[in-house]
Amino acid sequence: MKTILIPLNGTSPSEALIDAAVKLARQTGGFVQAVWCQQTLPIIAGEGITLPAEYLSQFEQEERQLAAHSKEAFMERIGNLQVPLAEIEDWDRSGPAASWMELQGTGAVALAELARIFDISVMHRPVPEQTTEWRTTCETVLFEGGRPLLLVSDALPNQFGRNIVIAWNGSSETARAIAMASSLLRTAEQVHVIEVEGGMVSGPTATQVACALKAGGVNAFAESLKSGDSSVADAIMGYAANVEADLIVKGAYTHSRLRALIFGGATSDIFSKSTLPVLFCH
């Protein structure tokens, strides 16, 4: 996980978000690329109707001000963390470095397309969730980017991946998440592969996953949980908290997003509630 993207869709980067990306870069000797997406003007006028020039000018001015404020916040925090600045094409890979860039596009889609060339994207979950736009951006990056998403909250561990919980459910999505997290799994002190009763689809068991990981040199072991009166998500998050995990690895949306929206689901609940960092992959 050498190349790390911070996608910003009309929001300023929080200190926790920048700290998380830099922390991961220091672990891997990686590069942090923050990217601000300047919004294209939404189509709100009907055919034959011209938008007032004052409105267009105000919209563009507000976008420029937001971008400038976000860049200032990023640069100040990167400076405080003593991370050198460099463009990715000039980075000598001798240690962590960071850069800021801006692009124009259709918000979340443009960011997701850029995410395809980075090893991982990092996003911060506001508490409480402030806008639906934040979640839309997360899910678009996750679905359209084709790469893992690390979702963090304000509380960050000293290190990502010392004590990892894999929320195994038998799915291809979680198998991809494991593959994407392989560099962290190999260096982890402990890897807990857990399965929750009522949260499985057809596929290998947690014990089979742990055995396969052990064969690859990962210190993994399996455990089966009963959710009882709790949800599958609560069982996963409760177990992770009890073993003092610093990272949860999970496949995202084994069932469709529409079903999750209507009926709820483990991915949706963990998106909204987890205070631990979660590495998602679809």
ABEGO torsion letter per residue (X at the ends): XABBBBBBBGBBBBAAAAAAAAAAAAAAGBBBBBBBBBBBBBBABBBGBBBBAAAAAAAAAAAAAAAAAAAAAAAAAAAAAGBBBBBAAABAGAEBBBBBBBBBEBEAAAAAAAAAABABBBBBBBOBBABAAAAAAAAAAAAAAGBBBBBBBABBBABBGABBBBBBAGBAAAAAAAAAAAAAAAABABBBBBBBBGABBBEBBAAAAAAAAAAAGBBBBBBBBBAEABBAAAAAAAAAAAAGBABBBBBBGABBAAAAAAAEEAAAAAAAABABBBBBBX
